[in-house]
Amino acid sequence: MRLLAIPATNSPAGLNRQLVDHAIRRVGGTLAAESSLDVDAEVVDLNDYEMPIYSQAREADGGVPQPAHQLYEKIGSADALIVSFAEHNGSYSSAWKNVYDWMSRINSAVYQGTPVAMFAATPGPRGGAGVLGSATLTAPFFGAELVGSLGVPTFFDNFDSDAGTLTDPDLQSQLDEVLASLLAAASGAAG
């Protein structure tokens, strides 16, 4: 199974990258063994997909930039997606929003029918409720087979950055449930 994980931020060592890395370890470890899947995971760094800020005029003038096509193709070739959203002022990071806007000009079904687990990690108590609410609400309109979501609040209280793991057993259980649903959906789609 090909798993593509996107920390939807341009912060290479940020909270959402840490959460994505933890989720990949969970998927590649016990959860994959329980489902008898061989998981090949790739993490996307949005810094590799920097483009001009989207506008209709830029699109008319030069078309959709190649980095948007490259990420769109990666999403299309994945059996499953994990997207973990940074929350900036209650919404998407500008890095993700720009890449997403450009990809939507290729095809509005950006997720291309792929099973998707959506997460958000924030230092505050709401766990990215604003961005996660928006992302999960609109996911079906953009071609996502949303299998579940989880916001991780007060990240520094609930995550051991040195060990790279969630410390709250309830959050860990919820994360594992979403990831198990993702693996089930991906194996069903592949089968």
C-alpha positions as CSV (number, residue, x, y, z in Angstrom):
1,M,0.0,0.0,0.0
2,R,1.3,3.4,-1.0
3,L,0.7,6.0,1.8
4,L,1.2,9.7,1.1
5,A,1.4,11.9,4.2
6,I,1.1,15.7,3.9
7,P,1.8,18.0,6.8
8,A,-0.2,20.9,5.4
9,T,2.4,23.5,6.5
10,N,5.8,24.8,5.3
11,S,7.3,24.3,8.8
12,P,9.5,21.3,8.3
13,A,9.8,20.4,12.0
14,G,6.4,21.7,13.1
15,L,3.7,20.1,15.2
16,N,1.9,18.6,12.2
17,R,5.0,17.1,10.8
18,Q,5.7,15.5,14.2
19,L,2.1,14.1,14.2
20,V,2.4,12.8,10.7
21,D,5.7,11.1,11.5
22,H,4.1,9.4,14.6
23,A,1.0,8.3,12.5
24,I,3.3,6.8,9.9
25,R,5.2,4.8,12.5
26,R,1.8,3.6,13.9
27,V,0.7,2.6,10.4
28,G,4.0,0.9,9.5
29,G,4.1,-0.9,12.8
30,T,1.4,-2.7,14.7
31,L,-1.5,-1.5,12.5
32,A,0.1,-2.7,9.3
33,A,1.0,-6.1,10.9
34,E,-2.6,-6.5,12.1
35,S,-4.0,-5.8,8.6
36,S,-1.2,-7.8,6.8
37,L,-0.3,-4.8,4.6
38,D,3.0,-3.8,3.4
39,V,3.1,0.0,3.8
40,D,5.3,2.3,1.7
41,A,5.0,5.8,3.2
42,E,6.2,9.1,1.7
43,V,6.0,12.4,3.5
44,V,5.5,15.6,1.4
45,D,7.4,18.7,2.2
46,L,5.4,21.7,1.0
47,N,8.6,23.7,0.6
48,D,9.3,21.5,-2.4
49,Y,6.1,22.8,-4.0
50,E,6.4,26.6,-3.7
51,M,4.6,28.5,-6.4
52,P,3.4,32.1,-7.0
53,I,0.3,33.0,-5.1
54,Y,-2.7,31.7,-7.1
55,S,-4.7,34.1,-9.2
56,Q,-6.8,33.7,-12.3
57,A,-4.6,36.2,-14.1
58,R,-1.4,34.1,-13.3
59,E,-3.2,31.0,-14.5
60,A,-4.3,32.6,-17.7
61,D,-0.8,34.0,-18.3
62,G,1.3,30.9,-17.6
63,G,-1.0,27.9,-16.8
64,V,-0.8,25.7,-13.8
65,P,2.8,25.5,-12.5
66,Q,4.6,22.1,-12.7
67,P,4.9,21.6,-8.9
68,A,1.1,21.6,-8.7
69,H,0.9,18.9,-11.3
70,Q,3.6,16.9,-9.5
71,L,1.8,16.9,-6.2
72,Y,-1.5,16.2,-7.9
73,E,0.0,13.1,-9.5
74,K,1.5,11.9,-6.2
75,I,-2.0,12.2,-4.6
76,G,-3.5,10.3,-7.5
77,S,-0.9,7.5,-7.3
78,A,-1.5,7.0,-3.5
79,D,-3.7,4.3,-2.0
80,A,-4.2,6.3,1.1
81,L,-3.6,9.9,2.3
82,I,-2.9,11.4,5.7
83,V,-3.2,15.2,5.8
84,S,-2.4,17.1,9.1
85,F,-3.4,20.7,9.0
86,A,-1.6,23.5,10.7
87,E,-4.1,26.1,11.9
88,H,-3.2,29.7,11.1
89,N,-5.6,32.3,12.4
90,G,-8.4,29.6,12.4
91,S,-7.8,28.4,8.9
92,Y,-5.4,26.7,6.5
93,S,-1.7,27.7,6.4
94,S,-1.1,29.9,3.4
95,A,1.4,27.3,2.1
96,W,-1.2,24.6,1.9
97,K,-4.0,26.9,0.6
98,N,-1.9,28.1,-2.3
99,V,-0.8,24.6,-3.3
100,Y,-4.4,23.3,-2.9
101,D,-5.8,26.2,-5.0
102,W,-3.3,25.5,-7.8
103,M,-4.1,21.7,-7.8
104,S,-7.8,22.5,-7.8
105,R,-7.3,24.2,-11.2
106,I,-6.1,20.8,-12.6
107,N,-9.2,19.1,-11.3
108,S,-11.5,20.2,-8.4
109,A,-11.4,16.6,-7.2
110,V,-8.0,17.2,-5.7
111,Y,-8.1,14.1,-3.5
112,Q,-9.1,11.9,-6.6
113,G,-11.3,9.5,-4.6
114,T,-8.5,8.5,-2.3
115,P,-9.2,7.4,1.3
116,V,-8.1,10.3,3.5
117,A,-7.5,10.7,7.3
118,M,-7.4,14.3,8.4
119,F,-5.6,15.6,11.5
120,A,-4.6,18.8,13.1
121,A,-2.2,19.6,15.9
122,T,-2.1,22.9,17.7
123,P,-0.5,24.3,20.8
124,G,-4.0,25.6,21.9
125,P,-6.9,23.8,23.5
126,R,-9.2,23.6,20.4
127,G,-7.0,21.2,18.4
128,G,-7.3,22.9,15.1
129,A,-11.1,22.9,15.3
130,G,-11.5,25.7,12.8
131,V,-9.2,24.3,10.1
132,L,-10.2,20.7,10.7
133,G,-13.9,21.6,10.6
134,S,-13.5,23.4,7.3
135,A,-11.3,20.6,5.8
136,T,-13.7,17.8,6.8
137,L,-16.8,19.7,5.7
138,T,-15.4,20.4,2.2
139,A,-13.5,17.1,1.7
140,P,-16.2,15.2,-0.2
141,F,-16.6,18.1,-2.6
142,F,-12.9,17.8,-3.5
143,G,-13.0,14.1,-4.1
144,A,-11.9,12.8,-0.7
145,E,-13.1,9.5,0.8
146,L,-12.9,10.9,4.3
147,V,-12.4,8.0,6.8
148,G,-12.0,10.0,10.0
149,S,-10.4,13.0,11.6
150,L,-8.8,14.0,14.9
151,G,-7.6,17.2,16.4
152,V,-4.8,17.1,18.9
153,P,-5.1,20.0,21.3
154,T,-2.4,21.4,23.6
155,F,0.1,19.5,21.7
156,F,3.0,20.1,24.0
157,D,1.0,18.6,26.9
158,N,-0.1,15.5,24.9
159,F,3.0,14.7,22.8
160,D,6.5,13.8,23.7
161,S,8.6,15.4,21.0
162,D,11.8,13.6,22.1
163,A,10.2,10.2,21.8
164,G,8.0,11.3,18.9
165,T,4.8,9.8,20.4
166,L,1.4,10.8,21.8
167,T,1.4,10.6,25.6
168,D,-2.4,10.8,26.1
169,P,-3.9,7.3,25.8
170,D,-7.3,8.5,24.7
171,L,-5.8,10.5,21.9
172,Q,-3.6,7.6,20.9
173,S,-6.6,5.3,20.8
174,Q,-8.6,7.8,18.7
175,L,-5.6,8.2,16.3
176,D,-5.3,4.4,16.0
177,E,-9.0,4.1,15.2
178,V,-8.8,6.6,12.4
179,L,-5.6,5.0,11.0
180,A,-7.2,1.5,11.2
181,S,-10.2,2.9,9.2
182,L,-7.7,4.4,6.7
183,L,-5.9,1.0,6.2
184,A,-9.3,-0.8,5.8
185,A,-10.5,1.7,3.2
186,A,-7.2,1.5,1.3
187,S,-7.1,-2.3,1.3
188,G,-10.7,-2.4,0.2
189,A,-10.0,0.0,-2.6
190,A,-6.9,-1.9,-3.7
191,G,-8.8,-5.3,-3.5
